[in-house]
Amino acid sequence: MAAGNNEDFDKKLDGEMDTLVESFTHIISSAKIQAKDTFTLAEEGYQIECQATTIVRSCETLLTMISDMKQSLLLNDTRSINSITQRHRDQAKVRIAETHGSFSMVRAEVDQMLSELQGALDASTYVR
């Protein structure tokens, strides 16, 4: 199925590129400086406008194709998405481990301070 889609995409791309080249070629050939009567000038002007419209339509089609490619890449690139997700998960695990380590150190210090306070309290002569 993907090969068929690629072939269709390639055909569409080639067709639009051929249309662009043909339209530019017609515009360039119409732009030759020659002695022309009013009717010929009007006819060539109309043809140039038609070719310019064709160029715009082809460019819009190409932009749509690019947008579709980007969307397909974003939605179907599970390998990259999984890689990014795994990297974020690994970073979160490292941060969790660091936090647990810091928490354990703080808890040990608090336990030590409480023991010292309890010892000072027990040794105090002011406590009845």
N, C-alpha and C positions, 0 to 999 in steps of 0.2 A: 504494500500500500504506500509506504513512504517513497519508494522509487517512482511510482506513478505520480505522486504529488510533486516530486522533484522535477520530473519530466514536464509536467504541466506548467510548473513554475518557470522552468527554463524556457519553454516555448513562449509563454506570456512575456517574459523578460525580453527575449529576442525580438518578439513582435513589436513591443513598445519601443525598443531601441531602434529598430529598423524604421518605424514610423517617425521617430525624432530625426533620424539622419535624412530621410526622404523630405521631411518638411523643411529642414534647414537648407537642404540642397535646392529645393524649389524657391525658397526665399532668396537665396544667393543668386540663382540664375535669373530671377526676376529683377534683381537690383542692378543688372548691367546697364551701363550708361549708353543709351542709343537714342536716336531721334524717333520719338513715338508720338502717335496722335492721341487725342484726348480719350477716345474710346479704349485704346490699348492700355493707356495709363490707368483708367478706371478699372478695367478688367484685371490688370495685374495687381492693383491695390486690393481689390476684392479677394483675389487668390492669396495674396500675402496675409490678409486678415484671416482667411480660412486656415492657412497653414499655421499661423500663430495660435489660433484656437486649438488646432490639432496638437501642437506642441504643449500647450497648457494642459490639455486633457491627458496626454501621455505622461507628463510630469506628475500630475495628480495620481494617475494609476500607479506610477513607480513609487510615489510616496506612500500610497496605500499598501503596496507590496512590502515596502520596508517596515511599515508599522506592523503588518501581519507577521513578518519574520521576527521582529523583536518580541511581539506578544507570544509567539510560538516558543521562542527561545526561553523567555521568562517562565512560561507555564509548564514547559516540558523538560526543562533542564534539571531533573531531579538529582543528578549526580552532584552538581554544584550546590544545590539547595541542601542536600544531605551533608555535604562537606562543611558548609557554613554552619549548619545546625550543630554538627558534631564539634566543631571548633568552639562555638559558643558554650556548648555543654561542658567541654573540657575546661574552658576558662572559668566557668561557674564552679566546677568541682574544685579547682585550685583555690578560688576565693573562699569557698566553704571550708576547705581544709585549713587555710590561713586563719580564718575567723575562729574555727574551733581551737586551733593552737593558741591564739591570742586569748580566747576565753578561758582556756585551761590555765594559762599563766596568770591571768588576773584572779581566777578562783584560788589558785595556790597561794598567791600573795595575800589575798583577803583572809584565807584560812590561817596563814602564818600570823598576820596582824591580829586576828581575833584570838589566837592562842596566846600571843604576847600580852594582849589586853587582859585576857582571863588570868594569866599568870600574875600580872601586875595588880589586878583586882584582888586575887587571892592573897597576895603578899602585903597588901595594903593594911595598915593599922587602923585606918578610918572606917573600914567596913565592919559592921557588927554581925 
